[in-house]
Amino acid sequence: MINLLRLISGRTASAPVARERLQILLAHERGLRGQPELLGLLRAEILAVVSRHVVLDPEKVIVRMERGKHVSTLEVDIEVPNGFERSRAAAV
Amino acid sequence: MAKVLVVTSGKGGVGKTTSTAALGAGLAQMGEKVVVVDFDVGLRNLDLVMGAERRVVFDLINVVQGVAKLSQALIRDKRLENLWLLPASQTRDKDALTDEGVGRIIADLRTKFDWILCDSPAGIERGATLAMRYADEAVIVTNPEVSSVRDSDRIIGMLDSKTVKAERGERVEKHILITRYDSGRAARGEMLSIDDILEILATPLLGIIPESQDVLRASNVGSPVTLNNAASAPARAYVDAVRRLMGETVTMMVPVERKGLMNRLLGRRAA
């Protein structure tokens, strides 16, 4: 019946296209969701661990994540001031 | 025990306010004591749809700020004695709502009502997050259309992470309410099907409200559609949804187009 109507009207159903586009889009968006929070958490914990041994400028700790099709990479970039061992000795 | 239910959607214009009014009135008609709370600060409309726009004296913000007592701001419905409205402010800015203030009012309402229905503003900003903040259950109003489904998915994510219940590790019970469902377009494959929407959103269905002139007519005269024309298709669909909210098992009716022969011949769409 539906197909017959479609034949007569000469139109193709657009709902299946809508469904497919949504499924692809939402799979992507759900992956992104919560990611900023995860990065914030990782950054805070990495900072805490490293700070136990080295005096750090919190602004110089960069945590970045890139999602690839098959693998994702987590990049942690920490700038350590020269002579940090001395500052550590002073702290102890 | 009182239940806090947020009516939300992300996208605007899908029927949150209409649905809040219809579900609120429907619950009240079943004998429940209900308050509908408008969270759309600056753009309130629930008062208009409920036909109480000329009776607003104090509002939600006045109560949050301690200018008025809750009992002064609550407006009792003229048709149903156990239905109440807590209007939003039309003039204040939305930042006047605070998490703590909303928490206090909801706690107070819990002691006085069986159901607290929170009509969320569109979007994902403060008003929307505060409307869902203390919810036990959520009705996500969705139109069978890509943009609405996408926004519903986003809102579901927020209900699972930003509510008090979610933060305690509990779950907000979620329901999808499909509104503006056009059976003719569905049959022609021009509209996302119910099954597609439910599969994509992975959330159970509360009801399907057909696109209907009765909805517009009801809001024109300021009456929830369940009260204005109880025999109409949308009113019956809302009443079924209310029964499901109350825990009854009601068979889901997918609206079908009722076309008379003349209409069919003339190619008119059934109202």
Interface residues (C-beta under 8 A of the other chain):
Chain A: I2 L5 R6 S9 R11 T12 A13 S14 A15 P16 A18 R19 R21 L22 Q23 L25 L26 E29 R30 R33 G34
Chain B: E145 V146 V149 R150 D153 R154 G157 S161 A186 A187 R188 G189 E190 M191 L192 S193 D196 I200
